[in-house]
Amino acid sequence: MNATSPKSSLVKLGLHTNKQKTLKVMVLGQSGVGKTAMVVRFITRRFIGEYDPNLEKIYTCQTTFDKEQVQFDILDATGQLHELDGVSLESNIRWADAFILVYSITDKCSFDECSRLKFLINYNKRRRKLGSASKDYTLDIPVILVGNKTDQPGDRMVLLEEGQRRFRELSCACFHEISVRESVEQVQNVFRDVFRFWRVFSKFPKLKRSTSDVAANDGFVTPDSGSCSFYDASSLGHSSSGRRSFLVIGSDCLEESDHTESTDEIASNSFGSSRSDMDTPFRSRASTDGTLLSRPRRWRYPPPGCLLPHSNRVERRMSISTRGSNASY
Ligand SMILES: Nc1nc2c(ncn2[C@@H]2O[C@H](COP(=O)(O)OP(=O)(O)OP(=O)(O)O)[C@@H](O)[C@H]2O)c(=O)[nH]1
């Protein structure tokens, strides 16, 4: 007698899918910043010192984040981009679902290179907003900015504050400072964030999103001690009363409400203050966590959140029931 499980029946009917998610990540950055070391650290948990710099490779690995199985296809792009013609770089960019932009905190040039690479990502991944004028574009792809080699503080050439500022200017999803050499957990946190932001971005591609989506499953992203991560809620469109971003240092998660203050101030405030209301649970998904900016048609890429001071923007909240394709951007 053939026994058919309810699940397999649903699969046959197409109502249930046990498909594993595949997330295509491209790791980009100047040569020598530690891209290969980071990818290999994530996959094998080991730090391996030297690699062939000309090797461009896709690594595949399966892991579980937030109780979901995910397959990572990770393209470790060679940093010697002058040898890579623009066409293949751009087609690689088009291939990816998410990006990790890596620089070394000991190398200012690698930091500046991230701006150029982010421009290329924007150029190749932007999509025209539905129903909008021809100049309005949106980027539904998470880009994570990572400063590596924090184990070399004596050689530091890029300050933490500069990294924070750049991540906002480039409208990245979040920012980490890590040491691939020292901490496998910091590397895993980077990939966990890639997964979380990608999940949110692909779940609601046409809606503004909130950090509550990112942290929906099991609380907040809390990198291990020694790592520093910065989240810009504005990159996910979250705000009801102002721009909110989250600085995560060790196990403390701190919230600051307005980006118009100087980044130095942000850093010192954040470092010095205690745990904030990030400890309280986010409101439920069904609540009004969407925002609609008053002048979306004027937006050009990059989103004006990083160009205009917050005080120039008027924001109003909208109910989830009123979200429709016209509300997307
Ligand atoms: N001190 C320190 N060195 C690191 C760290 N991560 C990588 N390195 C070293 O940096 C050098 C370059 O690392 P790779 O992983 O080959 O850099 P890459 O970005 O892949 O370079 P290309 O393959 O040329 O694009 C190697 O000597 C690594 O051992 C780190 O966190 N700290």
The ligand as an SDF file (V2000), in Angstrom:
LIG
                    3D

 32 34  0  0  0  0  0  0  0  0999 V2000
   46.0030   41.0920   10.2390 N   0  0  0  0  0  0  0  0  0  0  0  0
   45.0580   40.5950    9.4670 C   0  0  0  0  0  0  0  0  0  0  0  0
   45.3780   40.1240    8.2500 N   0  0  0  0  0  0  0  0  0  0  0  0
   44.3740   39.6240    7.4870 C   0  0  0  0  0  0  0  0  0  0  0  0
   43.0470   39.5760    7.9340 C   0  0  0  0  0  0  0  0  0  0  0  0
   42.2880   39.0410    6.9630 N   0  0  0  0  0  0  0  0  0  0  0  0
   43.1200   38.7600    5.9430 C   0  0  0  0  0  0  0  0  0  0  0  0
   44.3820   39.0970    6.2660 N   0  0  0  0  0  0  0  0  0  0  0  0
   45.5870   38.9560    5.4500 C   0  0  0  0  0  0  0  0  0  0  0  0
   45.4780   39.8380    4.3440 O   0  0  0  0  0  0  0  0  0  0  0  0
   46.1340   39.2700    3.2020 C   0  0  0  0  0  0  0  0  0  0  0  0
   45.1870   39.2540    2.0190 C   0  0  0  0  0  0  0  0  0  0  0  0
   44.1280   38.3690    2.2950 O   0  0  0  0  0  0  0  0  0  0  0  0
   43.2330   37.7670    1.1190 P   0  0  0  0  0  0  0  0  0  0  0  0
   42.1170   37.0330    1.7460 O   0  0  0  0  0  0  0  0  0  0  0  0
   44.0670   37.0470    0.1230 O   0  0  0  0  0  0  0  0  0  0  0  0
   42.7380   39.1430    0.4570 O   0  0  0  0  0  0  0  0  0  0  0  0
   41.8170   39.3100   -0.8410 P   0  0  0  0  0  0  0  0  0  0  0  0
   40.9830   40.5100   -0.6000 O   0  0  0  0  0  0  0  0  0  0  0  0
   41.0950   38.0400   -1.1460 O   0  0  0  0  0  0  0  0  0  0  0  0
   42.8900   39.6270   -1.9460 O   0  0  0  0  0  0  0  0  0  0  0  0
   42.7660   39.3010   -3.5320 P   0  0  0  0  0  0  0  0  0  0  0  0
   42.6060   37.8150   -3.6550 O   0  0  0  0  0  0  0  0  0  0  0  0
   44.0630   39.8080   -4.0920 O   0  0  0  0  0  0  0  0  0  0  0  0
   41.6010   40.0490   -4.0560 O   0  0  0  0  0  0  0  0  0  0  0  0
   46.5860   37.8790    3.6110 C   0  0  0  0  0  0  0  0  0  0  0  0
   47.9530   37.9460    3.9730 O   0  0  0  0  0  0  0  0  0  0  0  0
   45.7590   37.5750    4.8420 C   0  0  0  0  0  0  0  0  0  0  0  0
   46.4130   36.7180    5.7380 O   0  0  0  0  0  0  0  0  0  0  0  0
   42.7370   40.0870    9.2450 C   0  0  0  0  0  0  0  0  0  0  0  0
   41.6160   40.1090    9.7400 O   0  0  0  0  0  0  0  0  0  0  0  0
   43.7910   40.5760    9.9500 N   0  0  0  0  0  0  0  0  0  0  0  0
  1  2  1  0
  2  3  2  0
  2 32  1  0
  3  4  1  0
  4  5  2  0
  4  8  1  0
  5  6  1  0
  5 30  1  0
  6  7  2  0
  7  8  1  0
  8  9  1  0
  9 10  1  0
  9 28  1  0
 10 11  1  0
 11 12  1  0
 11 26  1  0
 12 13  1  0
 13 14  1  0
 14 15  2  0
 14 16  1  0
 14 17  1  0
 17 18  1  0
 18 19  2  0
 18 20  1  0
 18 21  1  0
 21 22  1  0
 22 23  2  0
 22 24  1  0
 22 25  1  0
 26 27  1  0
 26 28  1  0
 28 29  1  0
 30 31  2  0
 30 32  1  0
M  END
$$$$
